[in-house]
Amino acid sequence: MNKLLLILLCSLGFGGFLDNATAYGAFSLSTPYLNGINQSEDDHIYTIGVRKIALFPYQVKSNFYKGSENALSDNALFGAVSGLEYLLAASSVSNQGHSFSDQEYWLKWSNKKYIAKVKYLDKGSRDLQFASADFRSKWSLGPIIVSYGTNLMAHPIYGHPAYDSYEGPWWSLAYEYGYTDYTYPVGDINDNGEIDDYFIWLETDPYTEEGYWVYYSEGINYYWEDPDSNQVATSDEEFEQYHMPSIIDRYNKDNKVKDWQAELNVVIGIDCYFSLFNSYIHVWGNAFPKSTGLTDKAYDGTEMQYDIGGLLGIQVSEKIGVFIEGTKLNYYGRSEYNINTGLNWKF
């Protein structure tokens, strides 16, 4: 297996696949703090990657890659040049005691009329994982590029939580995770701690001592204890509101179906880059307005999937420049956004 991998890498290198590409590895270590308290485990990030992505005129080539770069050219569908571009990157992350892995692999090819891109993304920090194949035609309208085509998306089950198929009452699920409820009387007039039914004499006239008997039934409520016998709620309503959501989330994770699902999407994209006087603008976006499920539990959420990004830079004077940039992704009910702004002063 190692020999085959070595042969493959050599063939890619001598075949021109790695021409103008950069391979990199990086490691960062930091001391975590939370509310001023030093945590026991250090935060760290291990990253390895290979990238071949053409730069737009507003970008400056980095001498060193750390793997945390999030340039617009990495995310925009249309690159600065035609031909082949790719990114292969994987990171192992530990942050405030939470460990996860992030992976992103994509390969795209384009010319004046068409573009094709395959991608695999696995963001453990967002519980987002999918593979896609994108095929589009494109039209250039001056600095604006419009694209239209199809997108095949495969992913684990999203939008079909396991709890939707749970047949028992909600309190049965709480029992399964070690929670216990106990009854107690509401309105314990005789103060004996028992749930009783009895007659009460209601005196209507203190002078004649006239009145009447009524039948009184003490109400029932429940208090809840966690698996460690700590009281966590004094009523069913309180338990449902503050504790059941986390129990349901645990159940969904413990019973998540591993089978992957797939949809075929109509995809529309726009990409615009131009410079004017001392400013430059780069805006792009992809939207999936129509989706057809190809499997039984394909995503049926009501939110449209999309990803957008934009960058505005202005050279105010010979030495001063300002910029603002941001990206947002919304796939399968999982959102992620990044916004950066700043000022540059050249002495």
C-alpha positions as CSV (number, residue, x, y, z in Angstrom):
1,M,0.0,0.0,0.0
2,N,2.8,2.4,0.9
3,K,4.5,1.6,-2.5
4,L,1.3,2.4,-4.4
5,L,0.9,5.7,-2.5
6,L,4.5,6.6,-3.3
7,I,4.0,5.8,-7.0
8,L,0.8,7.8,-7.1
9,L,2.5,10.9,-5.5
10,C,5.4,10.6,-7.9
11,S,3.2,10.3,-10.9
12,L,1.2,13.3,-9.8
13,G,4.4,15.3,-9.3
14,F,6.0,14.4,-12.6
15,G,2.7,14.6,-14.4
16,G,2.4,18.3,-13.6
17,F,-0.4,17.9,-11.1
18,L,1.7,19.6,-8.4
19,D,3.1,22.3,-10.6
20,N,2.8,25.7,-8.8
21,A,1.2,23.9,-5.8
22,T,2.2,24.4,-2.2
23,A,2.3,21.6,0.4
24,Y,2.3,22.6,4.0
25,G,2.1,21.3,7.5
26,A,1.5,23.4,10.7
27,F,1.2,23.0,14.4
28,S,-0.1,25.5,17.0
29,L,-0.2,25.2,20.8
30,S,-1.8,27.6,23.2
31,T,-2.9,27.8,26.8
32,P,-6.7,27.8,27.1
33,Y,-8.5,30.1,29.5
34,L,-12.1,30.2,30.4
35,N,-13.4,32.9,32.7
36,G,-9.8,33.4,33.9
37,I,-9.4,29.8,35.0
38,N,-6.5,27.9,33.5
39,Q,-7.8,24.7,32.0
40,S,-5.9,21.4,32.3
41,E,-5.6,20.6,28.6
42,D,-3.8,22.8,26.0
43,D,-5.5,23.9,22.9
44,H,-3.8,22.7,19.7
45,I,-4.3,22.4,16.0
46,Y,-2.4,20.0,13.7
47,T,-2.8,20.8,10.0
48,I,-1.5,19.3,6.7
49,G,-2.5,20.3,3.2
50,V,-1.8,20.9,-0.4
51,R,-3.2,23.8,-2.3
52,K,-3.1,25.1,-5.9
53,I,-5.3,28.2,-6.0
54,A,-4.7,31.2,-8.2
55,L,-4.7,34.5,-6.5
56,F,-6.9,37.5,-7.5
57,P,-5.1,40.8,-8.0
58,Y,-6.1,42.1,-4.6
59,Q,-4.3,39.1,-2.9
60,V,-0.7,38.9,-1.8
61,K,0.9,35.5,-1.9
62,S,1.7,34.2,1.6
63,N,5.2,33.0,2.4
64,F,3.9,30.5,4.9
65,Y,0.5,28.7,5.1
66,K,-0.8,27.8,8.5
67,G,-4.0,26.0,7.4
68,S,-6.3,28.6,9.1
69,E,-6.4,30.8,5.9
70,N,-10.0,31.6,4.8
71,A,-9.5,33.6,1.7
72,L,-12.4,34.3,-0.7
73,S,-10.5,32.6,-3.5
74,D,-10.6,29.4,-1.5
75,N,-14.5,29.5,-1.4
76,A,-15.6,31.3,-4.6
77,L,-16.6,28.8,-7.3
78,F,-14.9,30.8,-10.1
79,G,-11.1,31.3,-9.7
80,A,-8.7,33.9,-10.9
81,V,-7.7,31.7,-13.8
82,S,-9.1,28.9,-15.9
83,G,-7.8,25.3,-15.6
84,L,-7.3,23.1,-12.6
85,E,-7.3,24.2,-9.0
86,Y,-7.6,22.3,-5.8
87,L,-7.3,22.3,-2.0
88,L,-6.6,19.2,0.1
89,A,-6.5,20.1,3.9
90,A,-7.1,18.3,7.2
91,S,-6.9,19.5,10.8
92,S,-7.0,17.9,14.2
93,V,-8.3,20.4,16.7
94,S,-8.5,20.5,20.5
95,N,-10.3,23.6,21.9
96,Q,-11.2,24.0,25.6
97,G,-11.3,20.2,26.1
98,H,-13.3,19.5,23.0
99,S,-11.7,17.5,20.2
100,F,-12.8,17.3,16.6
101,S,-11.4,17.1,13.1
102,D,-12.0,19.4,10.1
103,Q,-11.4,18.2,6.6
104,E,-11.9,19.9,3.2
105,Y,-11.0,18.4,-0.1
106,W,-12.0,19.9,-3.5
107,L,-10.9,19.9,-7.1
108,K,-12.3,22.1,-9.8
109,W,-11.7,22.7,-13.5
110,S,-13.1,25.5,-15.7
111,N,-12.9,27.2,-19.0
112,K,-14.8,30.0,-20.7
113,K,-18.1,28.1,-20.9
114,Y,-18.2,25.4,-18.2
115,I,-17.0,24.6,-14.7
116,A,-17.0,21.3,-12.7
117,K,-16.2,20.9,-9.1
118,V,-16.1,18.0,-6.7
119,K,-15.9,18.6,-3.0
120,Y,-15.9,16.8,0.4
121,L,-16.3,18.7,3.6
122,D,-16.3,17.4,7.1
123,K,-16.5,20.0,9.9
124,G,-16.6,18.3,13.2
125,S,-17.0,21.6,15.0
126,R,-20.3,22.2,13.1
127,D,-21.5,18.6,12.8
128,L,-21.6,19.2,9.1
129,Q,-20.5,16.7,6.5
130,F,-21.2,16.3,2.8
131,A,-19.8,15.4,-0.6
132,S,-20.9,17.2,-3.7
133,A,-20.4,17.2,-7.5
134,D,-21.2,20.4,-9.3
135,F,-21.6,20.8,-13.1
136,R,-22.5,24.2,-14.6
137,S,-22.6,26.4,-17.7
138,K,-21.5,30.0,-17.2
139,W,-22.1,33.3,-19.0
140,S,-19.9,36.3,-18.7
141,L,-21.7,39.7,-18.5
142,G,-18.7,42.0,-18.2
143,P,-17.3,41.6,-14.7
144,I,-20.3,39.5,-13.7
145,I,-20.3,35.7,-14.2
146,V,-23.7,33.9,-13.9
147,S,-23.8,30.1,-13.7
148,Y,-26.6,27.6,-13.8
149,G,-26.5,23.8,-13.5
150,T,-27.0,20.8,-11.3
151,N,-25.5,19.7,-8.1
152,L,-25.5,16.2,-6.6
153,M,-25.2,16.3,-2.8
154,A,-24.6,13.3,-0.5
155,H,-24.6,13.6,3.3
156,P,-25.5,11.8,6.6
157,I,-29.1,12.1,7.7
158,Y,-30.1,15.7,8.4
159,G,-33.6,16.9,9.1
160,H,-34.8,13.4,10.3
161,P,-33.9,13.2,14.0
162,A,-34.2,9.8,15.6
163,Y,-36.6,11.2,18.2
164,D,-39.3,11.7,15.5
165,S,-39.6,7.9,15.4
166,Y,-39.5,7.3,19.2
167,E,-42.8,5.6,20.1
168,G,-42.8,5.9,23.9
169,P,-43.8,9.0,26.0
170,W,-41.2,11.6,26.7
171,W,-40.8,10.5,30.3
172,S,-39.9,7.0,29.3
173,L,-36.9,8.4,27.4
174,A,-35.9,10.3,30.5
175,Y,-36.0,7.1,32.5
176,E,-33.7,5.4,29.9
177,Y,-31.0,8.1,30.6
178,G,-31.1,7.5,34.3
179,Y,-33.5,10.3,35.4
180,T,-36.2,9.5,38.0
181,D,-39.4,11.3,39.0
182,Y,-41.3,11.2,42.3
183,T,-44.8,12.3,43.1
184,Y,-45.7,14.9,45.8
185,P,-49.0,16.5,46.7
186,V,-50.1,20.0,45.6
187,G,-52.0,21.7,48.3
188,D,-51.1,19.4,51.1
189,I,-53.6,20.9,53.6
190,N,-53.2,18.1,56.2
191,D,-49.5,18.4,55.9
192,N,-48.7,14.7,55.9
193,G,-46.7,14.5,52.7
194,E,-49.3,12.0,51.2
195,I,-51.6,12.5,48.3
196,D,-55.0,12.3,50.0
197,D,-58.7,12.7,49.3
198,Y,-61.0,13.9,52.1
199,F,-63.9,16.1,53.1
200,I,-63.4,19.7,54.4
201,W,-66.0,21.6,56.4
202,L,-66.4,25.1,55.1
203,E,-67.9,27.4,57.8
204,T,-70.1,30.1,56.3
205,D,-71.3,31.8,59.5
206,P,-69.0,32.0,62.5
207,Y,-71.9,32.8,64.9
208,T,-74.3,30.0,63.9
209,E,-71.4,27.8,62.8
210,E,-73.4,26.9,59.7
211,G,-71.6,25.6,56.7
212,Y,-71.2,22.7,54.4
213,W,-68.8,19.8,53.5
214,V,-66.8,19.7,50.3
215,Y,-64.8,16.8,48.9
216,Y,-61.2,17.9,48.4
217,S,-58.6,16.0,46.4
218,E,-55.0,17.0,46.7
219,G,-53.3,17.6,43.3
220,I,-50.3,15.6,42.1
221,N,-47.0,16.9,40.8
222,Y,-43.6,15.4,40.1
223,Y,-40.1,16.4,41.0
224,W,-37.1,15.0,39.1
225,E,-33.7,13.7,40.0
226,D,-30.7,13.2,37.7
227,P,-28.7,9.9,37.6
228,D,-26.6,11.2,40.6
229,S,-29.8,11.7,42.7
230,N,-29.6,15.5,42.5
231,Q,-32.9,17.2,42.3
232,V,-33.1,19.1,38.9
233,A,-36.7,20.1,38.5
234,T,-39.8,20.5,40.7
235,S,-42.4,19.9,38.0
236,D,-42.8,18.1,34.7
237,E,-43.1,21.5,32.9
238,E,-39.7,22.6,34.3
239,F,-38.1,19.3,33.4
240,E,-39.5,19.4,29.8
241,Q,-38.3,22.9,29.3
242,Y,-34.8,22.8,30.7
243,H,-33.7,19.1,30.6
244,M,-35.5,17.2,27.9
245,P,-33.9,19.1,25.0
246,S,-30.4,17.8,26.0
247,I,-31.8,14.3,26.6
248,I,-33.4,14.3,23.1
249,D,-30.1,15.6,21.6
250,R,-28.2,12.7,23.2
251,Y,-30.8,10.3,22.0
252,N,-30.6,11.6,18.4
253,K,-26.8,11.3,18.5
254,D,-26.8,7.8,20.0
255,N,-29.3,6.6,17.5
256,K,-28.2,8.5,14.4
257,V,-28.6,6.4,11.3
258,K,-25.3,6.0,9.5
259,D,-26.7,5.6,6.0
260,W,-25.9,8.5,3.7
261,Q,-28.6,10.3,1.9
262,A,-28.6,12.3,-1.4
263,E,-30.4,15.1,-3.3
264,L,-30.2,16.4,-6.8
265,N,-30.3,20.2,-6.8
266,V,-30.8,23.0,-9.2
267,V,-28.0,25.5,-8.5
268,I,-27.7,29.1,-9.5
269,G,-24.5,31.1,-8.9
270,I,-23.1,34.5,-9.4
271,D,-19.6,35.8,-9.2
272,C,-18.5,39.4,-9.6
273,Y,-15.0,40.9,-9.4
274,F,-13.9,44.3,-10.6
275,S,-11.7,47.2,-9.6
276,L,-12.6,50.8,-9.9
277,F,-10.2,53.7,-9.3
278,N,-8.7,52.9,-5.9
279,S,-11.2,50.2,-4.8
280,Y,-12.0,46.6,-5.6
281,I,-15.1,44.5,-5.0
282,H,-15.5,40.7,-5.1
283,V,-18.9,39.2,-4.4
284,W,-20.1,35.6,-5.0
285,G,-22.9,33.4,-4.0
286,N,-24.5,30.0,-4.7
287,A,-28.1,29.1,-4.1
288,F,-30.0,25.8,-4.4
289,P,-33.7,26.8,-5.0
290,K,-35.0,23.4,-6.0
291,S,-34.1,20.0,-4.6
292,T,-35.2,16.4,-5.4
293,G,-34.6,13.7,-2.9
294,L,-33.0,10.6,-4.2
295,T,-33.2,8.6,-1.0
296,D,-35.9,7.8,1.6
297,K,-34.6,10.3,4.2
298,A,-33.1,13.0,2.0
299,Y,-33.1,16.4,3.6
300,D,-36.6,17.9,3.7
301,G,-35.9,21.1,5.6
302,T,-37.7,24.3,4.6
303,E,-34.6,26.4,4.6
304,M,-32.9,26.9,1.2
305,Q,-29.2,25.9,1.1
306,Y,-26.8,28.7,0.1
307,D,-23.3,30.1,0.6
308,I,-22.3,33.7,0.0
309,G,-19.2,35.9,0.3
310,G,-18.1,39.4,-0.3
311,L,-15.0,41.6,-0.1
312,L,-14.7,45.4,-0.4
313,G,-11.4,47.2,-0.3
314,I,-10.7,50.9,-0.7
315,Q,-7.4,52.6,-0.9
316,V,-8.2,55.9,0.8
317,S,-4.8,57.4,0.2
318,E,-1.4,56.3,-0.9
319,K,-0.7,54.9,2.6
320,I,-4.1,54.1,4.0
321,G,-6.5,51.3,3.0
322,V,-9.6,49.9,4.6
323,F,-11.4,46.6,3.9
324,I,-14.3,44.5,5.0
325,E,-15.0,40.9,4.0
326,G,-17.3,38.1,5.1
327,T,-18.7,34.7,4.2
328,K,-21.8,32.8,5.3
329,L,-22.8,29.2,4.7
330,N,-26.2,27.7,5.5
331,Y,-26.4,23.9,4.8
332,Y,-28.9,21.5,6.4
333,G,-29.8,23.9,9.2
334,R,-26.2,24.5,10.1
335,S,-24.9,28.0,9.7
336,E,-21.4,29.4,9.8
337,Y,-20.2,32.9,9.1
338,N,-17.0,34.9,9.3
339,I,-16.6,38.7,9.1
340,N,-13.4,40.6,9.1
341,T,-12.7,44.3,8.8
342,G,-9.6,46.4,9.3
343,L,-7.4,49.3,8.3
344,N,-3.9,49.2,6.8
345,W,-1.4,52.0,7.2
346,K,1.8,51.8,5.2
347,F,4.6,53.9,6.6
